[in-house]
Amino acid sequence: MNTANKLTMIRVVLIPVFIVLLYLEATIPAVLVFILASVTDFVDGYVARHYHQVTDFGKFMDPLADKLLVISAMAWFVEVGWMPGWAFFIVLAREFAVTGLRLVAVEQGRVIAAGWSGKVKTASTMVGIILMLAFPNKTLIALCVTVILVTTVYSGIEYFMKNKDVLLNGDL
């Protein structure tokens, strides 16, 4: 297993640690674990590209680890009343829709790379989650949820607009 994939697996292992810390109300350690996990996301991508360590395992596991990390935080936010369930649903729906689009594209021999708006969505979501955990006040939480939703919806629309031919070429 190469370095990039090891970093991805560290992120996967940190997810249950993060969740347990949230439930133990160990906020500062939970924030630190989330930050560490988020940093591994950026570092593993850099290492994979810079040192030619891109693998099929990494292509599958890296985005899955990202989604699991973010979804674990947001599910907890819904449970404690910091995020409305409908907002969580929008985030989940976008993730499933973009993943579905990518699967259809693969069947057509195409790979849909992460777009700029998707990267902005990921970064703003991770920063928003960190801010919500570190400074939990209603105004900041509402602002972070709004930014997460706007970037999520925008990037989802952009993925489909830029790749609408994938669906038009499919068996619809």
Chimera marker file (.cmm) of the C-alpha trace (Angstrom):
<marker_set name="trace">
<marker id="1" x="0.000" y="0.000" z="0.000" r="1" g="1" b="0" radius="0.5"/>
<marker id="2" x="1.464" y="3.328" z="-1.043" r="1" g="1" b="0" radius="0.5"/>
<marker id="3" x="1.698" y="6.501" z="1.058" r="1" g="1" b="0" radius="0.5"/>
<marker id="4" x="-1.363" y="8.178" z="-0.482" r="1" g="1" b="0" radius="0.5"/>
<marker id="5" x="-3.543" y="5.147" z="0.242" r="1" g="1" b="0" radius="0.5"/>
<marker id="6" x="-2.177" y="4.881" z="3.787" r="1" g="1" b="0" radius="0.5"/>
<marker id="7" x="-3.224" y="8.503" z="4.383" r="1" g="1" b="0" radius="0.5"/>
<marker id="8" x="-6.699" y="7.707" z="3.071" r="1" g="1" b="0" radius="0.5"/>
<marker id="9" x="-6.928" y="4.717" z="5.417" r="1" g="1" b="0" radius="0.5"/>
<marker id="10" x="-5.840" y="6.891" z="8.343" r="1" g="1" b="0" radius="0.5"/>
<marker id="11" x="-8.813" y="9.135" z="7.530" r="1" g="1" b="0" radius="0.5"/>
<marker id="12" x="-11.142" y="6.118" z="7.512" r="1" g="1" b="0" radius="0.5"/>
<marker id="13" x="-9.830" y="4.974" z="10.912" r="1" g="1" b="0" radius="0.5"/>
<marker id="14" x="-10.227" y="8.489" z="12.338" r="1" g="1" b="0" radius="0.5"/>
<marker id="15" x="-13.957" y="8.626" z="11.494" r="1" g="1" b="0" radius="0.5"/>
<marker id="16" x="-15.163" y="6.340" z="14.325" r="1" g="1" b="0" radius="0.5"/>
<marker id="17" x="-12.726" y="8.078" z="16.697" r="1" g="1" b="0" radius="0.5"/>
<marker id="18" x="-14.286" y="11.412" z="15.708" r="1" g="1" b="0" radius="0.5"/>
<marker id="19" x="-17.813" y="10.081" z="16.248" r="1" g="1" b="0" radius="0.5"/>
<marker id="20" x="-16.994" y="8.616" z="19.670" r="1" g="1" b="0" radius="0.5"/>
<marker id="21" x="-15.408" y="11.897" z="20.761" r="1" g="1" b="0" radius="0.5"/>
<marker id="22" x="-18.546" y="13.793" z="19.678" r="1" g="1" b="0" radius="0.5"/>
<marker id="23" x="-20.754" y="11.527" z="21.766" r="1" g="1" b="0" radius="0.5"/>
<marker id="24" x="-18.405" y="11.817" z="24.723" r="1" g="1" b="0" radius="0.5"/>
<marker id="25" x="-18.764" y="15.603" z="24.353" r="1" g="1" b="0" radius="0.5"/>
<marker id="26" x="-14.991" y="15.881" z="23.991" r="1" g="1" b="0" radius="0.5"/>
<marker id="27" x="-15.340" y="18.805" z="21.606" r="1" g="1" b="0" radius="0.5"/>
<marker id="28" x="-11.733" y="19.976" z="21.370" r="1" g="1" b="0" radius="0.5"/>
<marker id="29" x="-10.339" y="16.480" z="20.710" r="1" g="1" b="0" radius="0.5"/>
<marker id="30" x="-13.171" y="15.887" z="18.193" r="1" g="1" b="0" radius="0.5"/>
<marker id="31" x="-12.294" y="19.112" z="16.362" r="1" g="1" b="0" radius="0.5"/>
<marker id="32" x="-8.609" y="18.160" z="16.322" r="1" g="1" b="0" radius="0.5"/>
<marker id="33" x="-9.384" y="14.696" z="14.949" r="1" g="1" b="0" radius="0.5"/>
<marker id="34" x="-11.649" y="16.207" z="12.285" r="1" g="1" b="0" radius="0.5"/>
<marker id="35" x="-8.930" y="18.697" z="11.309" r="1" g="1" b="0" radius="0.5"/>
<marker id="36" x="-6.342" y="15.909" z="11.097" r="1" g="1" b="0" radius="0.5"/>
<marker id="37" x="-8.697" y="13.798" z="8.979" r="1" g="1" b="0" radius="0.5"/>
<marker id="38" x="-9.438" y="16.785" z="6.724" r="1" g="1" b="0" radius="0.5"/>
<marker id="39" x="-5.750" y="17.494" z="6.263" r="1" g="1" b="0" radius="0.5"/>
<marker id="40" x="-5.124" y="13.896" z="5.203" r="1" g="1" b="0" radius="0.5"/>
<marker id="41" x="-7.666" y="14.479" z="2.419" r="1" g="1" b="0" radius="0.5"/>
<marker id="42" x="-5.622" y="17.278" z="0.904" r="1" g="1" b="0" radius="0.5"/>
<marker id="43" x="-2.258" y="15.623" z="1.565" r="1" g="1" b="0" radius="0.5"/>
<marker id="44" x="-3.170" y="12.235" z="0.107" r="1" g="1" b="0" radius="0.5"/>
<marker id="45" x="-4.379" y="13.882" z="-3.102" r="1" g="1" b="0" radius="0.5"/>
<marker id="46" x="-1.175" y="15.865" z="-3.401" r="1" g="1" b="0" radius="0.5"/>
<marker id="47" x="1.002" y="12.820" z="-2.689" r="1" g="1" b="0" radius="0.5"/>
<marker id="48" x="-0.928" y="10.655" z="-5.144" r="1" g="1" b="0" radius="0.5"/>
<marker id="49" x="-0.593" y="13.162" z="-7.993" r="1" g="1" b="0" radius="0.5"/>
<marker id="50" x="2.893" y="14.499" z="-7.237" r="1" g="1" b="0" radius="0.5"/>
<marker id="51" x="4.515" y="11.110" z="-6.628" r="1" g="1" b="0" radius="0.5"/>
<marker id="52" x="2.480" y="9.183" z="-9.215" r="1" g="1" b="0" radius="0.5"/>
<marker id="53" x="0.709" y="7.089" z="-6.593" r="1" g="1" b="0" radius="0.5"/>
<marker id="54" x="-2.756" y="7.253" z="-8.151" r="1" g="1" b="0" radius="0.5"/>
<marker id="55" x="-4.388" y="3.821" z="-7.843" r="1" g="1" b="0" radius="0.5"/>
<marker id="56" x="-7.829" y="2.350" z="-8.471" r="1" g="1" b="0" radius="0.5"/>
<marker id="57" x="-8.086" y="1.735" z="-4.720" r="1" g="1" b="0" radius="0.5"/>
<marker id="58" x="-7.369" y="5.412" z="-4.044" r="1" g="1" b="0" radius="0.5"/>
<marker id="59" x="-9.827" y="6.568" z="-6.714" r="1" g="1" b="0" radius="0.5"/>
<marker id="60" x="-12.517" y="4.560" z="-4.929" r="1" g="1" b="0" radius="0.5"/>
<marker id="61" x="-11.563" y="4.950" z="-1.282" r="1" g="1" b="0" radius="0.5"/>
<marker id="62" x="-10.535" y="8.636" z="-1.160" r="1" g="1" b="0" radius="0.5"/>
<marker id="63" x="-13.935" y="10.083" z="-2.137" r="1" g="1" b="0" radius="0.5"/>
<marker id="64" x="-15.699" y="7.462" z="-0.005" r="1" g="1" b="0" radius="0.5"/>
<marker id="65" x="-13.609" y="8.426" z="3.035" r="1" g="1" b="0" radius="0.5"/>
<marker id="66" x="-14.392" y="12.114" z="2.412" r="1" g="1" b="0" radius="0.5"/>
<marker id="67" x="-18.114" y="11.441" z="2.203" r="1" g="1" b="0" radius="0.5"/>
<marker id="68" x="-18.114" y="9.272" z="5.331" r="1" g="1" b="0" radius="0.5"/>
<marker id="69" x="-16.214" y="11.905" z="7.311" r="1" g="1" b="0" radius="0.5"/>
<marker id="70" x="-18.531" y="14.741" z="6.291" r="1" g="1" b="0" radius="0.5"/>
<marker id="71" x="-21.714" y="12.683" z="6.622" r="1" g="1" b="0" radius="0.5"/>
<marker id="72" x="-20.732" y="11.526" z="10.104" r="1" g="1" b="0" radius="0.5"/>
<marker id="73" x="-20.394" y="15.144" z="11.260" r="1" g="1" b="0" radius="0.5"/>
<marker id="74" x="-23.602" y="16.263" z="9.571" r="1" g="1" b="0" radius="0.5"/>
<marker id="75" x="-25.608" y="13.340" z="10.947" r="1" g="1" b="0" radius="0.5"/>
<marker id="76" x="-24.483" y="14.379" z="14.420" r="1" g="1" b="0" radius="0.5"/>
<marker id="77" x="-25.427" y="18.000" z="13.636" r="1" g="1" b="0" radius="0.5"/>
<marker id="78" x="-28.937" y="16.850" z="12.716" r="1" g="1" b="0" radius="0.5"/>
<marker id="79" x="-29.164" y="14.787" z="15.894" r="1" g="1" b="0" radius="0.5"/>
<marker id="80" x="-28.195" y="17.721" z="18.126" r="1" g="1" b="0" radius="0.5"/>
<marker id="81" x="-30.386" y="20.187" z="16.220" r="1" g="1" b="0" radius="0.5"/>
<marker id="82" x="-27.653" y="22.214" z="14.529" r="1" g="1" b="0" radius="0.5"/>
<marker id="83" x="-28.656" y="21.282" z="10.992" r="1" g="1" b="0" radius="0.5"/>
<marker id="84" x="-32.155" y="20.690" z="9.667" r="1" g="1" b="0" radius="0.5"/>
<marker id="85" x="-32.790" y="17.235" z="8.242" r="1" g="1" b="0" radius="0.5"/>
<marker id="86" x="-33.817" y="18.692" z="4.867" r="1" g="1" b="0" radius="0.5"/>
<marker id="87" x="-30.408" y="20.381" z="4.541" r="1" g="1" b="0" radius="0.5"/>
<marker id="88" x="-28.683" y="17.091" z="5.328" r="1" g="1" b="0" radius="0.5"/>
<marker id="89" x="-30.866" y="15.424" z="2.708" r="1" g="1" b="0" radius="0.5"/>
<marker id="90" x="-29.787" y="17.948" z="0.057" r="1" g="1" b="0" radius="0.5"/>
<marker id="91" x="-26.131" y="17.216" z="0.793" r="1" g="1" b="0" radius="0.5"/>
<marker id="92" x="-26.752" y="13.450" z="0.627" r="1" g="1" b="0" radius="0.5"/>
<marker id="93" x="-28.826" y="13.742" z="-2.553" r="1" g="1" b="0" radius="0.5"/>
<marker id="94" x="-26.090" y="15.731" z="-4.291" r="1" g="1" b="0" radius="0.5"/>
<marker id="95" x="-23.457" y="13.180" z="-3.301" r="1" g="1" b="0" radius="0.5"/>
<marker id="96" x="-25.543" y="10.248" z="-4.548" r="1" g="1" b="0" radius="0.5"/>
<marker id="97" x="-26.464" y="12.092" z="-7.762" r="1" g="1" b="0" radius="0.5"/>
<marker id="98" x="-22.874" y="13.041" z="-8.628" r="1" g="1" b="0" radius="0.5"/>
<marker id="99" x="-21.682" y="9.517" z="-7.787" r="1" g="1" b="0" radius="0.5"/>
<marker id="100" x="-24.422" y="8.118" z="-10.051" r="1" g="1" b="0" radius="0.5"/>
<marker id="101" x="-23.399" y="10.491" z="-12.848" r="1" g="1" b="0" radius="0.5"/>
<marker id="102" x="-19.805" y="9.344" z="-12.507" r="1" g="1" b="0" radius="0.5"/>
<marker id="103" x="-20.870" y="5.688" z="-12.664" r="1" g="1" b="0" radius="0.5"/>
<marker id="104" x="-22.839" y="6.303" z="-15.870" r="1" g="1" b="0" radius="0.5"/>
<marker id="105" x="-19.823" y="8.150" z="-17.312" r="1" g="1" b="0" radius="0.5"/>
<marker id="106" x="-17.512" y="5.231" z="-16.475" r="1" g="1" b="0" radius="0.5"/>
<marker id="107" x="-19.855" y="2.893" z="-18.344" r="1" g="1" b="0" radius="0.5"/>
<marker id="108" x="-19.344" y="5.183" z="-21.350" r="1" g="1" b="0" radius="0.5"/>
<marker id="109" x="-15.576" y="5.091" z="-20.944" r="1" g="1" b="0" radius="0.5"/>
<marker id="110" x="-15.342" y="8.577" z="-19.431" r="1" g="1" b="0" radius="0.5"/>
<marker id="111" x="-13.956" y="9.770" z="-16.164" r="1" g="1" b="0" radius="0.5"/>
<marker id="112" x="-15.458" y="12.884" z="-14.605" r="1" g="1" b="0" radius="0.5"/>
<marker id="113" x="-12.713" y="14.591" z="-12.645" r="1" g="1" b="0" radius="0.5"/>
<marker id="114" x="-13.486" y="16.722" z="-9.640" r="1" g="1" b="0" radius="0.5"/>
<marker id="115" x="-14.309" y="20.221" z="-10.805" r="1" g="1" b="0" radius="0.5"/>
<marker id="116" x="-13.235" y="23.462" z="-9.190" r="1" g="1" b="0" radius="0.5"/>
<marker id="117" x="-16.667" y="23.988" z="-7.628" r="1" g="1" b="0" radius="0.5"/>
<marker id="118" x="-16.550" y="20.484" z="-6.134" r="1" g="1" b="0" radius="0.5"/>
<marker id="119" x="-13.211" y="21.277" z="-4.531" r="1" g="1" b="0" radius="0.5"/>
<marker id="120" x="-14.588" y="24.557" z="-3.180" r="1" g="1" b="0" radius="0.5"/>
<marker id="121" x="-17.602" y="22.641" z="-1.865" r="1" g="1" b="0" radius="0.5"/>
<marker id="122" x="-15.381" y="20.119" z="-0.100" r="1" g="1" b="0" radius="0.5"/>
<marker id="123" x="-13.118" y="22.770" z="1.428" r="1" g="1" b="0" radius="0.5"/>
<marker id="124" x="-15.970" y="25.043" z="2.540" r="1" g="1" b="0" radius="0.5"/>
<marker id="125" x="-17.846" y="22.073" z="3.988" r="1" g="1" b="0" radius="0.5"/>
<marker id="126" x="-14.843" y="20.923" z="5.996" r="1" g="1" b="0" radius="0.5"/>
<marker id="127" x="-14.085" y="24.456" z="7.213" r="1" g="1" b="0" radius="0.5"/>
<marker id="128" x="-17.769" y="24.962" z="8.041" r="1" g="1" b="0" radius="0.5"/>
<marker id="129" x="-17.875" y="21.762" z="10.069" r="1" g="1" b="0" radius="0.5"/>
<marker id="130" x="-14.742" y="22.783" z="11.966" r="1" g="1" b="0" radius="0.5"/>
<marker id="131" x="-16.182" y="26.230" z="12.719" r="1" g="1" b="0" radius="0.5"/>
<marker id="132" x="-19.512" y="24.760" z="13.841" r="1" g="1" b="0" radius="0.5"/>
<marker id="133" x="-17.756" y="22.387" z="16.216" r="1" g="1" b="0" radius="0.5"/>
<marker id="134" x="-15.234" y="24.894" z="17.537" r="1" g="1" b="0" radius="0.5"/>
<marker id="135" x="-17.558" y="27.910" z="17.926" r="1" g="1" b="0" radius="0.5"/>
<marker id="136" x="-21.100" y="26.588" z="18.326" r="1" g="1" b="0" radius="0.5"/>
<marker id="137" x="-23.356" y="29.621" z="18.258" r="1" g="1" b="0" radius="0.5"/>
<marker id="138" x="-26.619" y="29.960" z="16.327" r="1" g="1" b="0" radius="0.5"/>
<marker id="139" x="-25.478" y="32.680" z="13.951" r="1" g="1" b="0" radius="0.5"/>
<marker id="140" x="-22.254" y="30.954" z="12.933" r="1" g="1" b="0" radius="0.5"/>
<marker id="141" x="-23.989" y="27.580" z="12.619" r="1" g="1" b="0" radius="0.5"/>
<marker id="142" x="-26.681" y="29.098" z="10.371" r="1" g="1" b="0" radius="0.5"/>
<marker id="143" x="-24.022" y="30.803" z="8.247" r="1" g="1" b="0" radius="0.5"/>
<marker id="144" x="-21.980" y="27.605" z="7.899" r="1" g="1" b="0" radius="0.5"/>
<marker id="145" x="-25.043" y="25.526" z="6.987" r="1" g="1" b="0" radius="0.5"/>
<marker id="146" x="-25.976" y="28.145" z="4.382" r="1" g="1" b="0" radius="0.5"/>
<marker id="147" x="-22.489" y="28.137" z="2.834" r="1" g="1" b="0" radius="0.5"/>
<marker id="148" x="-22.448" y="24.342" z="2.817" r="1" g="1" b="0" radius="0.5"/>
<marker id="149" x="-25.838" y="24.251" z="1.078" r="1" g="1" b="0" radius="0.5"/>
<marker id="150" x="-25.015" y="26.933" z="-1.493" r="1" g="1" b="0" radius="0.5"/>
<marker id="151" x="-21.702" y="25.340" z="-2.483" r="1" g="1" b="0" radius="0.5"/>
<marker id="152" x="-23.290" y="21.875" z="-2.496" r="1" g="1" b="0" radius="0.5"/>
<marker id="153" x="-26.169" y="22.885" z="-4.763" r="1" g="1" b="0" radius="0.5"/>
<marker id="154" x="-23.989" y="25.014" z="-7.046" r="1" g="1" b="0" radius="0.5"/>
<marker id="155" x="-21.376" y="22.293" z="-7.539" r="1" g="1" b="0" radius="0.5"/>
<marker id="156" x="-24.064" y="19.668" z="-8.096" r="1" g="1" b="0" radius="0.5"/>
<marker id="157" x="-25.737" y="21.775" z="-10.787" r="1" g="1" b="0" radius="0.5"/>
<marker id="158" x="-22.357" y="22.495" z="-12.382" r="1" g="1" b="0" radius="0.5"/>
<marker id="159" x="-21.450" y="18.782" z="-12.535" r="1" g="1" b="0" radius="0.5"/>
<marker id="160" x="-24.704" y="17.985" z="-14.316" r="1" g="1" b="0" radius="0.5"/>
<marker id="161" x="-24.582" y="20.982" z="-16.660" r="1" g="1" b="0" radius="0.5"/>
<marker id="162" x="-20.987" y="20.296" z="-17.721" r="1" g="1" b="0" radius="0.5"/>
<marker id="163" x="-21.677" y="16.583" z="-18.164" r="1" g="1" b="0" radius="0.5"/>
<marker id="164" x="-25.272" y="16.518" z="-19.419" r="1" g="1" b="0" radius="0.5"/>
<marker id="165" x="-24.095" y="14.676" z="-22.526" r="1" g="1" b="0" radius="0.5"/>
<marker id="166" x="-23.309" y="11.687" z="-20.287" r="1" g="1" b="0" radius="0.5"/>
<marker id="167" x="-26.986" y="11.362" z="-19.483" r="1" g="1" b="0" radius="0.5"/>
<marker id="168" x="-28.120" y="12.226" z="-23.001" r="1" g="1" b="0" radius="0.5"/>
<marker id="169" x="-25.856" y="9.477" z="-24.416" r="1" g="1" b="0" radius="0.5"/>
<marker id="170" x="-27.115" y="6.940" z="-21.900" r="1" g="1" b="0" radius="0.5"/>
<marker id="171" x="-30.074" y="4.603" z="-22.137" r="1" g="1" b="0" radius="0.5"/>
<marker id="172" x="-32.670" y="7.094" z="-20.951" r="1" g="1" b="0" radius="0.5"/>
<link id1="1" id2="2" r="1" g="1" b="0" radius="0.2"/>
<link id1="2" id2="3" r="1" g="1" b="0" radius="0.2"/>
<link id1="3" id2="4" r="1" g="1" b="0" radius="0.2"/>
<link id1="4" id2="5" r="1" g="1" b="0" radius="0.2"/>
<link id1="5" id2="6" r="1" g="1" b="0" radius="0.2"/>
<link id1="6" id2="7" r="1" g="1" b="0" radius="0.2"/>
<link id1="7" id2="8" r="1" g="1" b="0" radius="0.2"/>
<link id1="8" id2="9" r="1" g="1" b="0" radius="0.2"/>
<link id1="9" id2="10" r="1" g="1" b="0" radius="0.2"/>
<link id1="10" id2="11" r="1" g="1" b="0" radius="0.2"/>
<link id1="11" id2="12" r="1" g="1" b="0" radius="0.2"/>
<link id1="12" id2="13" r="1" g="1" b="0" radius="0.2"/>
<link id1="13" id2="14" r="1" g="1" b="0" radius="0.2"/>
<link id1="14" id2="15" r="1" g="1" b="0" radius="0.2"/>
<link id1="15" id2="16" r="1" g="1" b="0" radius="0.2"/>
<link id1="16" id2="17" r="1" g="1" b="0" radius="0.2"/>
<link id1="17" id2="18" r="1" g="1" b="0" radius="0.2"/>
<link id1="18" id2="19" r="1" g="1" b="0" radius="0.2"/>
<link id1="19" id2="20" r="1" g="1" b="0" radius="0.2"/>
<link id1="20" id2="21" r="1" g="1" b="0" radius="0.2"/>
<link id1="21" id2="22" r="1" g="1" b="0" radius="0.2"/>
<link id1="22" id2="23" r="1" g="1" b="0" radius="0.2"/>
<link id1="23" id2="24" r="1" g="1" b="0" radius="0.2"/>
<link id1="24" id2="25" r="1" g="1" b="0" radius="0.2"/>
<link id1="25" id2="26" r="1" g="1" b="0" radius="0.2"/>
<link id1="26" id2="27" r="1" g="1" b="0" radius="0.2"/>
<link id1="27" id2="28" r="1" g="1" b="0" radius="0.2"/>
<link id1="28" id2="29" r="1" g="1" b="0" radius="0.2"/>
<link id1="29" id2="30" r="1" g="1" b="0" radius="0.2"/>
<link id1="30" id2="31" r="1" g="1" b="0" radius="0.2"/>
<link id1="31" id2="32" r="1" g="1" b="0" radius="0.2"/>
<link id1="32" id2="33" r="1" g="1" b="0" radius="0.2"/>
<link id1="33" id2="34" r="1" g="1" b="0" radius="0.2"/>
<link id1="34" id2="35" r="1" g="1" b="0" radius="0.2"/>
<link id1="35" id2="36" r="1" g="1" b="0" radius="0.2"/>
<link id1="36" id2="37" r="1" g="1" b="0" radius="0.2"/>
<link id1="37" id2="38" r="1" g="1" b="0" radius="0.2"/>
<link id1="38" id2="39" r="1" g="1" b="0" radius="0.2"/>
<link id1="39" id2="40" r="1" g="1" b="0" radius="0.2"/>
<link id1="40" id2="41" r="1" g="1" b="0" radius="0.2"/>
<link id1="41" id2="42" r="1" g="1" b="0" radius="0.2"/>
<link id1="42" id2="43" r="1" g="1" b="0" radius="0.2"/>
<link id1="43" id2="44" r="1" g="1" b="0" radius="0.2"/>
<link id1="44" id2="45" r="1" g="1" b="0" radius="0.2"/>
<link id1="45" id2="46" r="1" g="1" b="0" radius="0.2"/>
<link id1="46" id2="47" r="1" g="1" b="0" radius="0.2"/>
<link id1="47" id2="48" r="1" g="1" b="0" radius="0.2"/>
<link id1="48" id2="49" r="1" g="1" b="0" radius="0.2"/>
<link id1="49" id2="50" r="1" g="1" b="0" radius="0.2"/>
<link id1="50" id2="51" r="1" g="1" b="0" radius="0.2"/>
<link id1="51" id2="52" r="1" g="1" b="0" radius="0.2"/>
<link id1="52" id2="53" r="1" g="1" b="0" radius="0.2"/>
<link id1="53" id2="54" r="1" g="1" b="0" radius="0.2"/>
<link id1="54" id2="55" r="1" g="1" b="0" radius="0.2"/>
<link id1="55" id2="56" r="1" g="1" b="0" radius="0.2"/>
<link id1="56" id2="57" r="1" g="1" b="0" radius="0.2"/>
<link id1="57" id2="58" r="1" g="1" b="0" radius="0.2"/>
<link id1="58" id2="59" r="1" g="1" b="0" radius="0.2"/>
<link id1="59" id2="60" r="1" g="1" b="0" radius="0.2"/>
<link id1="60" id2="61" r="1" g="1" b="0" radius="0.2"/>
<link id1="61" id2="62" r="1" g="1" b="0" radius="0.2"/>
<link id1="62" id2="63" r="1" g="1" b="0" radius="0.2"/>
<link id1="63" id2="64" r="1" g="1" b="0" radius="0.2"/>
<link id1="64" id2="65" r="1" g="1" b="0" radius="0.2"/>
<link id1="65" id2="66" r="1" g="1" b="0" radius="0.2"/>
<link id1="66" id2="67" r="1" g="1" b="0" radius="0.2"/>
<link id1="67" id2="68" r="1" g="1" b="0" radius="0.2"/>
<link id1="68" id2="69" r="1" g="1" b="0" radius="0.2"/>
<link id1="69" id2="70" r="1" g="1" b="0" radius="0.2"/>
<link id1="70" id2="71" r="1" g="1" b="0" radius="0.2"/>
<link id1="71" id2="72" r="1" g="1" b="0" radius="0.2"/>
<link id1="72" id2="73" r="1" g="1" b="0" radius="0.2"/>
<link id1="73" id2="74" r="1" g="1" b="0" radius="0.2"/>
<link id1="74" id2="75" r="1" g="1" b="0" radius="0.2"/>
<link id1="75" id2="76" r="1" g="1" b="0" radius="0.2"/>
<link id1="76" id2="77" r="1" g="1" b="0" radius="0.2"/>
<link id1="77" id2="78" r="1" g="1" b="0" radius="0.2"/>
<link id1="78" id2="79" r="1" g="1" b="0" radius="0.2"/>
<link id1="79" id2="80" r="1" g="1" b="0" radius="0.2"/>
<link id1="80" id2="81" r="1" g="1" b="0" radius="0.2"/>
<link id1="81" id2="82" r="1" g="1" b="0" radius="0.2"/>
<link id1="82" id2="83" r="1" g="1" b="0" radius="0.2"/>
<link id1="83" id2="84" r="1" g="1" b="0" radius="0.2"/>
<link id1="84" id2="85" r="1" g="1" b="0" radius="0.2"/>
<link id1="85" id2="86" r="1" g="1" b="0" radius="0.2"/>
<link id1="86" id2="87" r="1" g="1" b="0" radius="0.2"/>
<link id1="87" id2="88" r="1" g="1" b="0" radius="0.2"/>
<link id1="88" id2="89" r="1" g="1" b="0" radius="0.2"/>
<link id1="89" id2="90" r="1" g="1" b="0" radius="0.2"/>
<link id1="90" id2="91" r="1" g="1" b="0" radius="0.2"/>
<link id1="91" id2="92" r="1" g="1" b="0" radius="0.2"/>
<link id1="92" id2="93" r="1" g="1" b="0" radius="0.2"/>
<link id1="93" id2="94" r="1" g="1" b="0" radius="0.2"/>
<link id1="94" id2="95" r="1" g="1" b="0" radius="0.2"/>
<link id1="95" id2="96" r="1" g="1" b="0" radius="0.2"/>
<link id1="96" id2="97" r="1" g="1" b="0" radius="0.2"/>
<link id1="97" id2="98" r="1" g="1" b="0" radius="0.2"/>
<link id1="98" id2="99" r="1" g="1" b="0" radius="0.2"/>
<link id1="99" id2="100" r="1" g="1" b="0" radius="0.2"/>
<link id1="100" id2="101" r="1" g="1" b="0" radius="0.2"/>
<link id1="101" id2="102" r="1" g="1" b="0" radius="0.2"/>
<link id1="102" id2="103" r="1" g="1" b="0" radius="0.2"/>
<link id1="103" id2="104" r="1" g="1" b="0" radius="0.2"/>
<link id1="104" id2="105" r="1" g="1" b="0" radius="0.2"/>
<link id1="105" id2="106" r="1" g="1" b="0" radius="0.2"/>
<link id1="106" id2="107" r="1" g="1" b="0" radius="0.2"/>
<link id1="107" id2="108" r="1" g="1" b="0" radius="0.2"/>
<link id1="108" id2="109" r="1" g="1" b="0" radius="0.2"/>
<link id1="109" id2="110" r="1" g="1" b="0" radius="0.2"/>
<link id1="110" id2="111" r="1" g="1" b="0" radius="0.2"/>
<link id1="111" id2="112" r="1" g="1" b="0" radius="0.2"/>
<link id1="112" id2="113" r="1" g="1" b="0" radius="0.2"/>
<link id1="113" id2="114" r="1" g="1" b="0" radius="0.2"/>
<link id1="114" id2="115" r="1" g="1" b="0" radius="0.2"/>
<link id1="115" id2="116" r="1" g="1" b="0" radius="0.2"/>
<link id1="116" id2="117" r="1" g="1" b="0" radius="0.2"/>
<link id1="117" id2="118" r="1" g="1" b="0" radius="0.2"/>
<link id1="118" id2="119" r="1" g="1" b="0" radius="0.2"/>
<link id1="119" id2="120" r="1" g="1" b="0" radius="0.2"/>
<link id1="120" id2="121" r="1" g="1" b="0" radius="0.2"/>
<link id1="121" id2="122" r="1" g="1" b="0" radius="0.2"/>
<link id1="122" id2="123" r="1" g="1" b="0" radius="0.2"/>
<link id1="123" id2="124" r="1" g="1" b="0" radius="0.2"/>
<link id1="124" id2="125" r="1" g="1" b="0" radius="0.2"/>
<link id1="125" id2="126" r="1" g="1" b="0" radius="0.2"/>
<link id1="126" id2="127" r="1" g="1" b="0" radius="0.2"/>
<link id1="127" id2="128" r="1" g="1" b="0" radius="0.2"/>
<link id1="128" id2="129" r="1" g="1" b="0" radius="0.2"/>
<link id1="129" id2="130" r="1" g="1" b="0" radius="0.2"/>
<link id1="130" id2="131" r="1" g="1" b="0" radius="0.2"/>
<link id1="131" id2="132" r="1" g="1" b="0" radius="0.2"/>
<link id1="132" id2="133" r="1" g="1" b="0" radius="0.2"/>
<link id1="133" id2="134" r="1" g="1" b="0" radius="0.2"/>
<link id1="134" id2="135" r="1" g="1" b="0" radius="0.2"/>
<link id1="135" id2="136" r="1" g="1" b="0" radius="0.2"/>
<link id1="136" id2="137" r="1" g="1" b="0" radius="0.2"/>
<link id1="137" id2="138" r="1" g="1" b="0" radius="0.2"/>
<link id1="138" id2="139" r="1" g="1" b="0" radius="0.2"/>
<link id1="139" id2="140" r="1" g="1" b="0" radius="0.2"/>
<link id1="140" id2="141" r="1" g="1" b="0" radius="0.2"/>
<link id1="141" id2="142" r="1" g="1" b="0" radius="0.2"/>
<link id1="142" id2="143" r="1" g="1" b="0" radius="0.2"/>
<link id1="143" id2="144" r="1" g="1" b="0" radius="0.2"/>
<link id1="144" id2="145" r="1" g="1" b="0" radius="0.2"/>
<link id1="145" id2="146" r="1" g="1" b="0" radius="0.2"/>
<link id1="146" id2="147" r="1" g="1" b="0" radius="0.2"/>
<link id1="147" id2="148" r="1" g="1" b="0" radius="0.2"/>
<link id1="148" id2="149" r="1" g="1" b="0" radius="0.2"/>
<link id1="149" id2="150" r="1" g="1" b="0" radius="0.2"/>
<link id1="150" id2="151" r="1" g="1" b="0" radius="0.2"/>
<link id1="151" id2="152" r="1" g="1" b="0" radius="0.2"/>
<link id1="152" id2="153" r="1" g="1" b="0" radius="0.2"/>
<link id1="153" id2="154" r="1" g="1" b="0" radius="0.2"/>
<link id1="154" id2="155" r="1" g="1" b="0" radius="0.2"/>
<link id1="155" id2="156" r="1" g="1" b="0" radius="0.2"/>
<link id1="156" id2="157" r="1" g="1" b="0" radius="0.2"/>
<link id1="157" id2="158" r="1" g="1" b="0" radius="0.2"/>
<link id1="158" id2="159" r="1" g="1" b="0" radius="0.2"/>
<link id1="159" id2="160" r="1" g="1" b="0" radius="0.2"/>
<link id1="160" id2="161" r="1" g="1" b="0" radius="0.2"/>
<link id1="161" id2="162" r="1" g="1" b="0" radius="0.2"/>
<link id1="162" id2="163" r="1" g="1" b="0" radius="0.2"/>
<link id1="163" id2="164" r="1" g="1" b="0" radius="0.2"/>
<link id1="164" id2="165" r="1" g="1" b="0" radius="0.2"/>
<link id1="165" id2="166" r="1" g="1" b="0" radius="0.2"/>
<link id1="166" id2="167" r="1" g="1" b="0" radius="0.2"/>
<link id1="167" id2="168" r="1" g="1" b="0" radius="0.2"/>
<link id1="168" id2="169" r="1" g="1" b="0" radius="0.2"/>
<link id1="169" id2="170" r="1" g="1" b="0" radius="0.2"/>
<link id1="170" id2="171" r="1" g="1" b="0" radius="0.2"/>
<link id1="171" id2="172" r="1" g="1" b="0" radius="0.2"/>
</marker_set>
